[in-house]
């Protein structure tokens, strides 16, 4: 069981918090039925995501054997058979879509299934054709997965699609993924491209952080956004957000920690960073209910 928990990366199901995040847009109008539907869709997404993790590991077996962290994965070590992993991946995918169909309303069902299919197909291409090796293309595909999570939650609640939120989530994800790639080279540096790779991903982090900051500045000054969330709450939210970005960079460049764990996993155990995320969400929530 322990091997399967690791192979399915259940610890990464916390990413589905983005599916539930649109709840804060309802303010004090949240209903139990809304929460239940979002949790069900989050579970469906988790099943599909775990299936993709299996398919991705199957396509990267040889490459992962050279990575100090990834070499401990059950599939790489032969603790989970390849045939069983393929079968489990197919079953989880079917279960995810069945749960989504059963949970979504008639109005939002087509949109939710379409988004799930977009996530599944794009990530299967990502795995099959090793798009991670194509820096920008791979980065965009993975980052879009985070925005799709949020968009599905928005569809479940029948909320208006937020272009601001979509762009901000993509930019934030690309910033974080650049840090992850930076760490990967630090752990397992190809001798011929080490310095070039480190410089590229470091500059990528800086670039996307700058774009994210600029976009967020536009977001908190948009009159329509201010009318929903409140001017004071939006301005205050920039504080925990900015500190959180710096804390993430600190985790990425920590001289020992990157050898032991991936930053996107380590951040979920960092109490300081988690407290900043909670503060950010609470500020926006209280701003919403006080408008």
Secondary structure, 3 states (H helix, E strand, C coil): CHHHHHHCCHHHHHHHHHHHHHHHHHHHHCCHHHHHHHHHHHHHHHHHHHHHHHHHHHHCHHHHCCCCCHHHCHHHHCCCCHHHHHHHHHHHHHHHHHHHHHHCCHHHHHHHHHHHHHHHHHHHHHHHCCHHHCHHHHHHHHHHHHHHHHHHHHHHCCCCCCHHHHHHHHHHHHHHHHHHHHHHHHHCCCCCCHHHHHHHHHHHHHHHHHHHHHHHHHHHHCHHHHHHHCHHHHHHHHHHHHHHHHHHHHHHHCCCHHHHCCHHHHHHHCHHHHHHHHHHHHHHHHHHHCC
